[in-house]
Amino acid sequence: MIVEESQIEHFINEIVILSQINHRNIVGLLGCCLETEVPSLVYEYISNGTLFQLIHSQDTDFPFSWEMRTLGYLDPEYFQTSQFTEKSDVYSFGVVLVELLTGQKPICSTRPQEEKNLATHFILSLQESRLFDILDSRVVKEGGKEEIMAVAYLTYRCLNLNGRKMPTMKEVITELEHIRVSPPSLKVDQNFEENACIEMETSGPLDSTSSFRRSCLNYNKASSSDEQPLLFNTL
């Protein structure tokens, strides 16, 4: 396998960025090796396992709680521009949120064709009012209905294929913190009392045809016993 020079240059740029990150919840980068056939990264030893292992662990003695799931892969626009932007991280974080909500892997070859890409599956489930059909049962059990809907709606915005319509990471963090501290309710959260139209460009990896789809989020004001609290109507 031969790695192109441009890819190595991009790899080095990523290393420079990663080496500047210092956070207690992020594994530290120790160094890299460019002398191998494929460049490699060397990280600190992860004694407690990776986020991927924790999300998809079958160990019932240590399930992810609702709080852990609501706190914190490749942006489709990258395939068109070959450029990473600050919104690329927003999309990737949106995929992680979908993993946390559903307990499923981002790509799975054993799922039906329309469900192989988890982000696509999540978006279609929202548009077809099937959100609670795909959620992890532990999330449904532990999370409040309004909390789940608020996080799902935020996730949906993070997965918008138009980067200009995505929230910033600062806005995402602020909204997650608000959900954690002050869970949304029917009386308080105006985002769910009004229709919020989001333009999703279903192209590239998400759809073989290029088209624009407008979906409106109608907040279901019925009682919490309703089976489908999110109603997405495609216009």
Residue pairs with C-beta under 8 A, 6 or more apart in sequence:
1 37
1 38
3 37
3 38
3 39
8 34
8 39
11 32
11 39
12 34
15 29
15 32
15 41
18 29
18 41
19 29
21 28
21 29
22 28
27 43
27 44
27 46
28 43
28 44
29 41
29 42
29 43
30 42
30 43
30 44
31 41
31 42
32 39
32 40
32 41
32 42
33 39
33 40
33 42
48 54
49 57
51 96
54 62
54 64
55 64
55 99
55 100
55 103
56 103
56 105
63 138
64 100
64 138
65 142
66 138
66 139
66 142
66 143
66 147
67 180
69 100
69 101
69 136
69 139
69 143
70 100
70 143
70 147
70 151
70 176
70 179
70 180
71 176
71 180
72 93
72 96
72 97
72 173
72 176
73 92
73 95
73 106
74 88
74 91
74 92
75 84
75 85
75 87
75 88
75 91
75 92
75 163
76 91
76 161
76 203
76 204
76 205
76 206
77 85
77 87
77 88
77 91
77 161
77 163
78 84
78 88
79 204
79 205
80 204
85 163
86 168
86 169
87 163
87 164
87 166
87 168
88 163
89 169
90 158
90 163
90 166
90 167
90 168
90 169
90 172
91 158
91 159
91 163
91 166
93 158
93 169
93 172
94 119
94 155
94 157
94 158
94 159
95 106
95 118
95 119
95 159
97 151
97 154
97 155
97 158
98 104
98 106
98 118
98 119
98 122
98 155
98 159
99 105
99 106
99 118
100 139
101 122
101 135
101 136
101 139
101 148
101 151
101 152
101 155
102 118
102 122
102 134
102 135
102 136
102 139
103 136
103 138
103 139
104 118
104 121
104 134
105 118
106 117
106 118
106 119
107 116
107 117
107 118
108 115
108 116
108 118
109 116
111 121
114 120
114 121
114 124
115 121
117 205
117 206
119 159
119 206
120 205
120 206
120 207
121 134
122 134
122 155
122 156
122 159
123 156
123 159
123 200
123 206
125 131
125 133
125 134
126 152
126 156
126 215
126 217
126 230
126 232
127 213
127 215
127 232
127 234
128 232
129 228
129 230
129 231
129 232
130 228
131 148
131 149
131 152
131 228
131 229
131 230
132 140
132 227
132 228
132 229
135 148
139 148
140 148
143 151
144 183
145 224
145 229
146 183
146 184
146 185
146 186
146 189
146 192
147 179
147 183
147 184
149 184
149 192
149 219
149 229
149 230
150 175
150 179
150 183
150 184
150 189
150 191
150 192
151 176
151 179
152 230
153 191
153 192
153 196
153 217
153 230
154 167
154 172
154 175
154 176
154 179
156 198
156 217
157 165
157 166
157 167
157 198
158 166
158 167
158 172
159 200
160 166
160 198
160 199
160 200
161 200
161 201
161 202
161 203
161 204
161 206
162 199
162 200
162 201
165 198
165 199
167 175
182 188
184 191
184 192
186 192
186 193
186 219
186 221
191 219
192 217
192 219
193 219
193 221
194 219
195 216
195 217
195 218
196 216
196 217
197 214
197 215
197 216
197 217
197 235
198 214
198 215
198 216
198 217
199 212
199 213
199 214
200 212
200 213
200 214
200 215
201 210
201 211
201 212
201 213
202 209
202 210
202 211
202 212
202 213
203 209
203 210
203 211
213 234
214 234
214 235
215 232
215 233
215 234
215 235
216 232
216 233
216 235
217 230
217 231
217 232
218 231
218 232
218 233
219 230
220 226
220 228
220 229
220 230
220 231
222 229
